Amino acid sequence: MNIQRISAIFEKDIKDFMKNMMLLTMPLIPVALALMYTRMGDGEFPLSLLYFIVGVTFSAVTSAIMMTMMAEENEKKTLRGLIQSPASFLDIIIGKSLVTGLITLVSLVVSLMIIGIDPFLNFRVIMGLILLFLFFLLLGIGIGLFSKSIAATSVYLMPVMFLFGFTPMIGQLGFPEDSIVMAIFDIFPVMQAIEIHETSSWLPLGIIAVWVIGAALFAYVCFKKTTTDD
């Protein structure tokens, strides 16, 4: 791991981010949602709504930015050049992740300060948020490596948002609490993050960690495929 190379990648991606209007608008989505809900609501908001904002932030900002940056490198045929350069793949991922992490942090903190940040000021909850960030980040890396163009990422982003980002709203679709659909979605990462608030058990953090490991394996498989494809 080379700090200078990571710094160079970080600076390059920050400049690229500032020039990309699509990426610039993504961090504004959760902020706009938070402002909308404060105007509609009165008093404290339920955890499901707070975590809906969290899910939107991680899917529409973390995953979207990461997969777009990786897909752009794929589309321009510069990813293989980066991998073959003195910079290691770890340098590349860390440099790009710092950009995504910084933008995610700003978007998430601003959104939660608008709608209510107090429920998140807890060690276990913060650990859950960090694991959620890693899950969505690695998922974005894998999909970005898998995608051959930036346009393709928009197709993949929708399932990521609906399956993983919007899960706190599944209960609003009218499924019975004891249905198989709810049982499945209750195991999903954001739902387990909500569970952290409702129990003193460390099990939800463990389940989210398993999701992170799965996303890491997915990213690794996509990376190996990228390096072996002609």
Buried (B, 14 or more C-beta within 10 A) or exposed (E): EBEEBBEBBBEEBBEBBEEBEEBEEBBBBBBEBBBEBEEEEEEEBEBBBBBBBBBBBBBBBBBBBBBBBBBBBBBEEEBEEBBEEEBBBEBBBBBBBBBBBEBBBEBBEBBBEBBBBEBBEEEBBEBBBEBBBBBBBBBBBBBBBBBEEBEBBBEBBEEBBEEBBBBBBBBEEEBEEEEEEBEEBBBBBBBBBBBBBEEEEEEBBEBBBBBBEBBBEBBBEBBEEBEEEE
